[in-house]
Amino acid sequence: MQFTWSFISFFFVFPLILSILGYIIIAKPFTNKVIKVIIMLVIAMAAFKNIWLLALGGDVLAPDLPGNVIVFASMLFVWLIFALAFNFITRLVFFKFKYQTYLITLVSSIALGLSIIATINAAVAPEKIYYNLVSDKYDFGEQGLKIIQISDLHFGHNITAQMTETVVELVESENPDIILITGDLIDGKPEMSKEQLAILNKLSAPLGVYAINGNHEYYSNPKLWEAEWSKYNFKFLHNEHLIITTKSGKDFILVGVTDEAALKVPGNYEGPNIEKALEGVSQDDLNSLPIVLMKHQPKDFKYESNYVDLMLSGHTHGGMVIGINKIVALANDGFVSGLYKYNNSNLIVNNGTYLWSGFFARLGIPGEISVITLTNH
């Protein structure tokens, strides 16, 4: 019943609400019936984009359509969100303005321009963002331990081979000791991501390349992907840990947990369990060795901080757009982008290296490759 209601809400209820708001806020003031009909057709096309993508491409998570079509659908939807928000605010402020239709046209045009810019920004190369974390436990020699974190690549038709090559080049230029991928690597079926994954498979580091599942891995038929992952050189951690010896001779514990979405899909998958992931680690090691946790969603950091020194997450995409990021933060216990501290533990929330095609937009919040150095000085 819960899945059915979610399906109905996603495809019909939410789009219907957007369409009604679109009529009241944008279309209603226009007296010309032809113009009003055209506006409502555009609004309905934007609001119900998932319906027509599903009809054309067969998979709303990652439509099997040309990338330009998917990106256009996202841009149209982003325009509607911007247009509704901007027109609502404008009409509240200028409710006595005589020429409402001119004002709506102007504001909606600005919303269109911003949605185009946001869509272009979504495909721009991610920025390298540097974090230097200091602790007596990080006794990794003069250079420290360099970790590269990438997250939320969302491979599908909207992420091109060239965009993937760019990520590989940026990561390799840092010569990291270890590379960690914190979920939402793929969307849809394996055949839709083969080219991008083959390119990503070029990544290597002295201590290895490791990954965890995000919610989109569970939404993308995980049984189908389980055999596929064996073809690539990144190892997935599912509620488990590894003790890794660095070039300095100092060990640290790398932990990877599953995602909450595991509990919401068919297949009897196990949700995130830090206690299980650390089973078998001696108390001495728990007390003395640095513990680095990969967990896709950051919202449980205050709990996980009782167990780990550093947690690496993604999922939020940094909020994507200034303003929207405040709403995204509310849904994630306030953790949306960058570095946070709690209980002597650190959390880094990666902005997402790229984005899901469903909301392919960025304004003021760049994509991210996290370059993290752990050192004791």
MIDODO-260163 format. One record per residue (C-alpha): residue in three letters; y, x, z. Coordinates in Angstrom, 3 decimals. Layout:
N
(site 'ALA',(Y,X,Z))
...
% end
This chain:
377
(site 'MET',(0.000,0.000,0.000))
(site 'GLN',(2.367,2.850,0.870))
(site 'PHE',(1.738,4.566,-2.466))
(site 'THR',(2.170,1.278,-4.344))
(site 'TRP',(5.469,0.571,-2.626))
(site 'SER',(6.655,4.127,-3.321))
(site 'PHE',(5.744,3.685,-6.975))
(site 'ILE',(7.584,0.362,-7.214))
(site 'SER',(10.611,1.760,-5.394))
(site 'PHE',(10.783,4.866,-7.577))
(site 'PHE',(10.405,3.105,-10.914))
(site 'PHE',(12.021,-0.275,-10.309))
(site 'VAL',(13.830,-0.923,-7.004))
(site 'PHE',(16.024,2.189,-6.894))
(site 'PRO',(16.935,1.975,-10.621))
(site 'LEU',(17.718,-1.723,-10.231))
(site 'ILE',(20.053,-0.967,-7.296))
(site 'LEU',(21.793,1.720,-9.369))
(site 'SER',(22.186,-0.723,-12.274))
(site 'ILE',(23.701,-3.410,-10.048))
(site 'LEU',(26.104,-0.893,-8.543))
(site 'GLY',(26.908,0.322,-12.036))
(site 'TYR',(27.832,-3.207,-13.106))
(site 'ILE',(30.016,-3.868,-10.040))
(site 'ILE',(31.752,-0.482,-9.893))
(site 'ILE',(31.974,0.511,-13.566))
(site 'ALA',(31.300,-2.316,-16.041))
(site 'LYS',(32.656,-5.473,-14.387))
(site 'PRO',(36.419,-4.789,-14.771))
(site 'PHE',(36.066,-4.578,-18.580))
(site 'THR',(36.888,-7.922,-20.218))
(site 'ASN',(35.647,-7.018,-23.697))
(site 'LYS',(32.027,-8.245,-23.786))
(site 'VAL',(30.882,-5.717,-26.389))
(site 'ILE',(32.232,-2.804,-24.356))
(site 'LYS',(30.693,-4.238,-21.194))
(site 'VAL',(27.269,-4.555,-22.875))
(site 'ILE',(27.443,-0.995,-24.212))
(site 'ILE',(28.371,0.337,-20.757))
(site 'MET',(25.496,-1.551,-19.144))
(site 'LEU',(23.022,-0.279,-21.748))
(site 'VAL',(24.042,3.304,-20.989))
(site 'ILE',(23.855,2.655,-17.228))
(site 'ALA',(20.417,1.048,-17.553))
(site 'MET',(19.178,3.928,-19.729))
(site 'ALA',(20.339,6.405,-17.077))
(site 'ALA',(19.043,4.406,-14.102))
(site 'PHE',(15.626,3.678,-15.631))
(site 'LYS',(15.155,7.127,-17.172))
(site 'ASN',(11.779,7.560,-15.482))
(site 'ILE',(10.462,4.439,-17.173))
(site 'TRP',(11.293,5.574,-20.688))
(site 'LEU',(10.205,9.147,-19.986))
(site 'LEU',(6.895,7.770,-18.712))
(site 'ALA',(6.537,5.632,-21.838))
(site 'LEU',(7.292,8.551,-24.168))
(site 'GLY',(5.689,11.454,-22.320))
(site 'GLY',(3.030,10.025,-20.068))
(site 'ASP',(3.875,11.969,-16.906))
(site 'VAL',(7.075,11.342,-14.973))
(site 'LEU',(6.631,14.458,-12.828))
(site 'ALA',(6.650,16.707,-15.896))
(site 'PRO',(7.005,14.656,-19.095))
(site 'ASP',(5.119,16.101,-22.054))
(site 'LEU',(8.238,15.997,-24.201))
(site 'PRO',(10.569,18.593,-25.719))
(site 'GLY',(12.619,20.333,-23.067))
(site 'ASN',(15.895,19.147,-24.576))
(site 'VAL',(14.844,15.508,-24.229))
(site 'ILE',(13.903,15.988,-20.570))
(site 'VAL',(17.141,17.820,-19.797))
(site 'PHE',(19.188,15.133,-21.591))
(site 'ALA',(17.532,12.423,-19.480))
(site 'SER',(18.383,14.336,-16.332))
(site 'MET',(21.994,14.840,-17.472))
(site 'LEU',(22.348,11.105,-18.102))
(site 'PHE',(21.032,10.332,-14.628))
(site 'VAL',(23.323,12.935,-13.032))
(site 'TRP',(26.272,11.389,-14.898))
(site 'LEU',(25.438,7.983,-13.426))
(site 'ILE',(25.300,9.363,-9.876))
(site 'PHE',(28.609,11.184,-10.355))
(site 'ALA',(30.255,8.210,-12.081))
(site 'LEU',(29.228,5.781,-9.341))
(site 'ALA',(30.424,8.077,-6.550))
(site 'PHE',(33.712,9.063,-8.195))
(site 'ASN',(34.597,5.533,-9.335))
(site 'PHE',(33.769,4.069,-5.936))
(site 'ILE',(36.103,6.521,-4.202))
(site 'THR',(38.811,6.134,-6.845))
(site 'ARG',(38.793,2.357,-6.677))
(site 'LEU',(39.042,2.455,-2.891))
(site 'VAL',(42.098,4.708,-3.112))
(site 'PHE',(43.760,3.085,-6.143))
(site 'PHE',(42.670,-0.510,-5.617))
(site 'LYS',(46.185,-1.776,-6.459))
(site 'PHE',(46.395,0.178,-9.698))
(site 'LYS',(47.056,-2.246,-12.546))
(site 'TYR',(45.062,-0.560,-15.305))
(site 'GLN',(41.621,-0.338,-13.700))
(site 'THR',(39.703,-0.005,-16.975))
(site 'TYR',(41.738,3.060,-17.979))
(site 'LEU',(41.109,4.593,-14.584))
(site 'ILE',(37.365,3.911,-14.833))
(site 'THR',(37.262,5.415,-18.328))
(site 'LEU',(39.062,8.550,-17.124))
(site 'VAL',(36.926,9.007,-14.023))
(site 'SER',(33.681,8.339,-15.917))
(site 'SER',(34.706,10.911,-18.532))
(site 'ILE',(35.328,13.479,-15.809))
(site 'ALA',(31.891,12.627,-14.377))
(site 'LEU',(30.360,13.210,-17.819))
(site 'GLY',(32.067,16.590,-18.139))
(site 'LEU',(30.848,17.663,-14.709))
(site 'SER',(27.296,16.476,-15.436))
(site 'ILE',(27.263,18.579,-18.621))
(site 'ILE',(28.523,21.620,-16.700))
(site 'ALA',(25.983,21.012,-13.916))
(site 'THR',(23.140,20.774,-16.449))
(site 'ILE',(24.198,24.014,-18.131))
(site 'ASN',(24.416,25.703,-14.716))
(site 'ALA',(20.844,24.638,-13.927))
(site 'ALA',(19.535,26.883,-16.695))
(site 'VAL',(21.690,29.884,-15.748))
(site 'ALA',(19.860,32.938,-14.429))
(site 'PRO',(19.395,32.858,-10.634))
(site 'GLU',(21.487,35.139,-8.472))
(site 'LYS',(20.034,37.834,-6.253))
(site 'ILE',(21.055,37.078,-2.670))
(site 'TYR',(20.545,39.848,-0.134))
(site 'TYR',(19.446,39.529,3.490))
(site 'ASN',(19.169,42.470,5.888))
(site 'LEU',(17.275,41.534,9.057))
(site 'VAL',(17.128,43.970,11.967))
(site 'SER',(14.592,43.957,14.810))
(site 'ASP',(12.794,46.542,16.908))
(site 'LYS',(9.551,44.990,15.611))
(site 'TYR',(10.463,45.908,12.012))
(site 'ASP',(9.383,49.536,12.297))
(site 'PHE',(8.742,50.001,8.583))
(site 'GLY',(10.236,53.451,8.074))
(site 'GLU',(13.593,54.598,6.744))
(site 'GLN',(13.717,52.161,3.815))
(site 'GLY',(12.341,49.193,5.724))
(site 'LEU',(10.139,46.526,4.140))
(site 'LYS',(11.587,44.906,1.004))
(site 'ILE',(10.437,41.353,0.330))
(site 'ILE',(11.316,39.371,-2.780))
(site 'GLN',(11.154,35.609,-2.317))
(site 'ILE',(11.201,33.246,-5.288))
(site 'SER',(10.754,29.522,-4.906))
(site 'ASP',(10.796,26.220,-6.780))
(site 'LEU',(10.336,27.574,-10.288))
(site 'HIS',(9.050,24.154,-11.401))
(site 'PHE',(7.410,25.385,-14.573))
(site 'GLY',(7.319,22.677,-17.227))
(site 'HIS',(8.966,22.083,-20.578))
(site 'ASN',(12.456,22.344,-19.076))
(site 'ILE',(11.865,25.973,-17.971))
(site 'THR',(11.652,28.198,-21.038))
(site 'ALA',(9.783,31.447,-21.584))
(site 'GLN',(13.107,33.294,-21.721))
(site 'MET',(14.170,31.853,-18.362))
(site 'THR',(10.876,33.093,-16.912))
(site 'GLU',(11.329,36.553,-18.449))
(site 'THR',(14.742,36.718,-16.781))
(site 'VAL',(13.200,36.075,-13.368))
(site 'VAL',(10.558,38.756,-13.902))
(site 'GLU',(13.194,41.300,-14.956))
(site 'LEU',(15.426,40.522,-11.976))
(site 'VAL',(12.524,40.816,-9.531))
(site 'GLU',(11.179,44.047,-11.037))
(site 'SER',(14.638,45.656,-10.925))
(site 'GLU',(14.468,45.536,-7.114))
(site 'ASN',(11.123,47.392,-6.803))
(site 'PRO',(9.963,45.197,-3.915))
(site 'ASP',(7.121,46.076,-1.566))
(site 'ILE',(5.797,42.508,-1.686))
(site 'ILE',(6.580,39.314,-3.630))
(site 'LEU',(6.311,35.874,-2.024))
(site 'ILE',(6.430,32.543,-3.891))
(site 'THR',(7.209,29.691,-1.518))
(site 'GLY',(5.962,26.642,-3.387))
(site 'ASP',(6.742,24.278,-6.254))
(site 'LEU',(5.727,26.872,-8.796))
(site 'ILE',(4.535,24.271,-11.310))
(site 'ASP',(4.852,20.658,-12.416))
(site 'GLY',(2.323,18.680,-14.428))
(site 'LYS',(-0.787,19.876,-16.221))
(site 'PRO',(-1.843,23.536,-16.642))
(site 'GLU',(-1.394,23.507,-20.419))
(site 'MET',(2.315,22.754,-19.935))
(site 'SER',(2.919,25.986,-17.998))
(site 'LYS',(0.549,28.513,-19.597))
(site 'GLU',(3.260,30.520,-21.351))
(site 'GLN',(5.523,30.719,-18.308))
(site 'LEU',(2.657,31.592,-15.954))
(site 'ALA',(1.447,34.329,-18.299))
(site 'ILE',(4.913,35.871,-18.140))
(site 'LEU',(5.166,35.481,-14.360))
(site 'ASN',(1.759,37.148,-14.093))
(site 'LYS',(3.465,40.413,-15.079))
(site 'LEU',(4.885,40.574,-11.564))
(site 'SER',(3.318,43.156,-9.310))
(site 'ALA',(4.149,44.887,-6.046))
(site 'PRO',(2.405,47.560,-3.957))
(site 'LEU',(1.491,45.053,-1.229))
(site 'GLY',(0.721,42.186,-3.602))
(site 'VAL',(2.039,38.845,-4.813))
(site 'TYR',(1.348,35.796,-2.631))
(site 'ALA',(2.091,32.087,-2.944))
(site 'ILE',(1.777,28.764,-1.157))
(site 'ASN',(1.630,25.180,-2.330))
(site 'GLY',(4.741,23.051,-2.273))
(site 'ASN',(4.835,19.285,-2.548))
(site 'HIS',(4.813,19.439,-6.350))
(site 'GLU',(1.529,21.369,-6.385))
(site 'TYR',(-0.034,18.405,-4.586))
(site 'TYR',(1.642,15.904,-6.908))
(site 'SER',(0.307,17.820,-9.949))
(site 'ASN',(-3.433,17.148,-9.506))
(site 'PRO',(-4.366,20.100,-7.238))
(site 'LYS',(-8.078,19.841,-8.137))
(site 'LEU',(-7.158,20.584,-11.727))
(site 'TRP',(-5.136,23.619,-10.682))
(site 'GLU',(-7.605,25.147,-8.216))
(site 'ALA',(-9.666,26.765,-10.971))
(site 'GLU',(-6.548,27.684,-12.926))
(site 'TRP',(-5.051,29.845,-10.186))
(site 'SER',(-7.965,32.280,-10.324))
(site 'LYS',(-6.636,33.476,-13.703))
(site 'TYR',(-3.471,34.898,-12.156))
(site 'ASN',(-2.717,37.816,-9.872))
(site 'PHE',(-0.924,35.854,-7.145))
(site 'LYS',(-3.048,34.886,-4.175))
(site 'PHE',(-2.513,31.505,-2.517))
(site 'LEU',(-2.636,31.162,1.262))
(site 'HIS',(-3.725,27.768,2.603))
(site 'ASN',(-3.298,27.660,6.397))
(site 'GLU',(-4.441,31.257,6.630))
(site 'HIS',(-3.114,34.724,7.326))
(site 'LEU',(-3.476,38.325,6.218))
(site 'ILE',(-2.745,41.483,8.167))
(site 'ILE',(-0.993,43.780,5.707))
(site 'THR',(-0.532,47.513,6.182))
(site 'THR',(2.717,48.861,4.726))
(site 'LYS',(3.387,52.315,3.261))
(site 'SER',(4.851,53.351,6.638))
(site 'GLY',(1.509,52.579,8.296))
(site 'LYS',(3.019,49.652,10.214))
(site 'ASP',(1.158,46.326,9.977))
(site 'PHE',(2.631,42.857,9.717))
(site 'ILE',(1.056,39.409,9.592))
(site 'LEU',(1.676,37.288,6.505))
(site 'VAL',(0.993,33.579,7.029))
(site 'GLY',(0.919,30.795,4.478))
(site 'VAL',(0.625,27.093,5.272))
(site 'THR',(0.150,24.031,3.114))
(site 'ASP',(2.728,21.290,2.557))
(site 'GLU',(3.179,17.882,4.173))
(site 'ALA',(2.560,16.277,0.763))
(site 'ALA',(-1.106,17.287,1.122))
(site 'LEU',(-1.527,14.322,3.462))
(site 'LYS',(-0.090,11.862,0.942))
(site 'VAL',(-2.292,12.457,-2.100))
(site 'PRO',(-5.971,11.632,-2.745))
(site 'GLY',(-8.464,14.384,-1.983))
(site 'ASN',(-8.519,14.816,1.788))
(site 'TYR',(-6.228,17.846,1.761))
(site 'GLU',(-5.100,19.510,4.962))
(site 'GLY',(-1.458,19.428,6.051))
(site 'PRO',(0.421,22.483,7.362))
(site 'ASN',(-1.169,23.943,10.476))
(site 'ILE',(0.335,27.133,11.895))
(site 'GLU',(-2.184,27.236,14.751))
(site 'LYS',(-5.120,27.229,12.344))
(site 'ALA',(-3.400,29.765,10.111))
(site 'LEU',(-3.165,32.217,12.997))
(site 'GLU',(-6.725,31.738,14.241))
(site 'GLY',(-8.507,35.058,14.733))
(site 'VAL',(-5.366,37.074,15.411))
(site 'SER',(-5.605,38.909,18.722))
(site 'GLN',(-3.030,38.260,21.424))
(site 'ASP',(-1.931,41.893,21.236))
(site 'ASP',(-1.202,41.556,17.516))
(site 'LEU',(0.585,38.249,18.046))
(site 'ASN',(2.845,39.952,20.567))
(site 'SER',(3.456,43.236,18.770))
(site 'LEU',(3.256,42.655,15.011))
(site 'PRO',(5.981,40.986,12.941))
(site 'ILE',(4.849,37.573,11.688))
(site 'VAL',(6.237,36.311,8.358))
(site 'LEU',(5.521,32.681,7.512))
(site 'MET',(5.671,31.049,4.096))
(site 'LYS',(6.269,27.308,4.473))
(site 'HIS',(7.693,25.278,1.619))
(site 'GLN',(9.736,22.734,3.583))
(site 'PRO',(12.143,24.107,6.203))
(site 'LYS',(12.552,21.033,8.373))
(site 'ASP',(10.009,22.053,11.058))
(site 'PHE',(11.532,25.486,11.661))
(site 'LYS',(12.365,24.802,15.320))
(site 'TYR',(8.655,24.258,15.983))
(site 'GLU',(7.411,27.113,13.797))
(site 'SER',(9.921,29.479,15.440))
(site 'ASN',(7.668,29.508,18.508))
(site 'TYR',(5.064,31.397,16.468))
(site 'VAL',(6.849,33.565,13.898))
(site 'ASP',(9.617,36.126,13.511))
(site 'LEU',(10.631,35.060,10.018))
(site 'MET',(10.002,31.864,8.063))
(site 'LEU',(10.635,31.649,4.315))
(site 'SER',(11.149,28.224,2.744))
(site 'GLY',(12.495,26.497,-0.341))
(site 'HIS',(12.243,22.814,-1.309))
(site 'THR',(15.913,21.871,-0.818))
(site 'HIS',(17.237,23.691,-3.910))
(site 'GLY',(20.218,24.469,-1.695))
(site 'GLY',(21.327,20.876,-2.146))
(site 'MET',(22.058,21.525,-5.856))
(site 'VAL',(25.594,20.095,-5.806))
(site 'ILE',(28.357,20.579,-3.254))
(site 'GLY',(28.602,17.274,-1.435))
(site 'ILE',(25.016,16.294,-2.154))
(site 'ASN',(23.944,19.363,-0.162))
(site 'LYS',(25.189,17.652,3.007))
(site 'ILE',(22.824,14.732,2.384))
(site 'VAL',(19.929,17.087,1.602))
(site 'ALA',(20.614,18.946,4.858))
(site 'LEU',(20.308,15.716,6.835))
(site 'ALA',(16.818,15.193,5.395))
(site 'ASN',(15.755,18.704,6.394))
(site 'ASP',(16.888,18.995,10.023))
(site 'GLY',(20.119,20.645,8.868))
(site 'PHE',(18.370,23.531,7.064))
(site 'VAL',(19.448,23.548,3.428))
(site 'SER',(20.500,27.023,2.244))
(site 'GLY',(20.651,30.593,3.490))
(site 'LEU',(19.919,32.213,6.857))
(site 'TYR',(19.381,30.373,10.150))
(site 'LYS',(18.445,31.644,13.625))
(site 'TYR',(16.580,29.852,16.396))
(site 'ASN',(14.466,31.073,19.351))
(site 'ASN',(14.772,34.730,18.283))
(site 'SER',(13.309,33.726,14.921))
(site 'ASN',(14.952,33.711,11.484))
(site 'LEU',(14.665,31.204,8.661))
(site 'ILE',(15.694,31.853,5.065))
(site 'VAL',(15.971,28.782,2.850))
(site 'ASN',(15.948,29.842,-0.782))
(site 'ASN',(18.208,27.751,-3.076))
(site 'GLY',(15.359,27.427,-5.534))
(site 'THR',(14.997,29.913,-8.340))
(site 'TYR',(15.161,27.046,-10.849))
(site 'LEU',(14.958,23.249,-10.563))
(site 'TRP',(12.748,20.224,-11.117))
(site 'SER',(13.505,18.393,-14.366))
(site 'GLY',(14.142,15.135,-12.509))
(site 'PHE',(17.535,16.351,-11.260))
(site 'PHE',(18.311,19.393,-13.365))
(site 'ALA',(21.835,20.120,-12.157))
(site 'ARG',(23.815,22.648,-10.115))
(site 'LEU',(27.478,22.676,-9.105))
(site 'GLY',(28.651,25.389,-6.749))
(site 'ILE',(25.134,26.258,-5.561))
(site 'PRO',(23.402,28.900,-7.710))
(site 'GLY',(19.712,29.454,-8.194))
(site 'GLU',(18.374,32.216,-5.990))
(site 'ILE',(16.096,35.211,-5.836))
(site 'SER',(16.056,36.294,-2.184))
(site 'VAL',(16.003,40.057,-1.588))
(site 'ILE',(15.033,40.529,2.065))
(site 'THR',(14.913,43.859,3.874))
(site 'LEU',(13.249,44.063,7.275))
(site 'THR',(14.343,47.134,9.204))
(site 'ASN',(14.772,48.409,12.760))
(site 'HIS',(18.156,50.067,12.099))
% end
